[in-house]
Amino acid sequence: MAEQPAREFFAEVELLLNEALGEPRGSLALHGLLEGFAGLRVYVPSTTELWRRWRNRRIREGFHGDNHEPLALEWGLTVRQVRNILDEEG
């Protein structure tokens, strides 16, 4: 990766992390990752997989025993999908 594209890439990653985690946590997270993993080959899951894991965790956290349907509506899923997520190991 050439220096300028790398700089642009990491600037974009930092913006996305700050949006997701809040500033300055996103910047701190990026710098921690770079310091901890510099020079290593690291597997990074697809954004789809990360989103699914995040969504499923939020669904589990939001479950209160009888709110399958509201969760399904909130996340654009079927009640069956919500039940399957709740049955999975988190």
Secondary structure, 3 states (H helix, E strand, C coil): CCHHHHHHHHHHHHHHHHHHHCCCHHHHHHHHHHHHHCCCCCCCCCHHHHHHHHHHHHHHHHCCCCCHHHHHHHHCCCHHHHHHHHHCCC
